[in-house]
């Protein structure tokens, strides 16, 4: 099966997720800069989630470049990932509206954890479908980022009840880890073309 439909559908869902998140930003009432103060937590949670959606989109794009064919398990695993990503607007809004409170922060961490697990499942389905010489398997190798992220999310969930700000720090830390360009797949694709 051709991967273009999977890419197109995933791109469309991710675009809708970003659109929903930005539509949740409410315009403040008043023309002075002080009117922005009540919406700062909502904007900061939007900024963090926008960053995460962008990271997922970017890595998803690179990951699919290694995929020769799409199988049923890959389609279902991808749909599973999109389900968790589609909950970002809800979790983002709840966390922002409640000024990074314990419950909403823990829930946000849970959504991040489940999205990370779902992404890992997509990776594994691609590797299984491509066989022992999978380009993706060669590219990701030990995948320390992919293993560290769920661990930090898992730690952030109970930490939110003790200190929501530490859990927020962990969320930002993971995003920063992924912002550092990861050239493994690009190198593997380059080696394949040479």
PyMOL commands that set and color helices and strands:
alter all, ss='L'
color gray80, all
select helices_A, chain A and resi 4-23+33-65+72-86+88-97+102-130+135-140+144-162+164-179+184-193
alter helices_A, ss='H'
color red, helices_A
deselect
rebuild
show_as cartoon
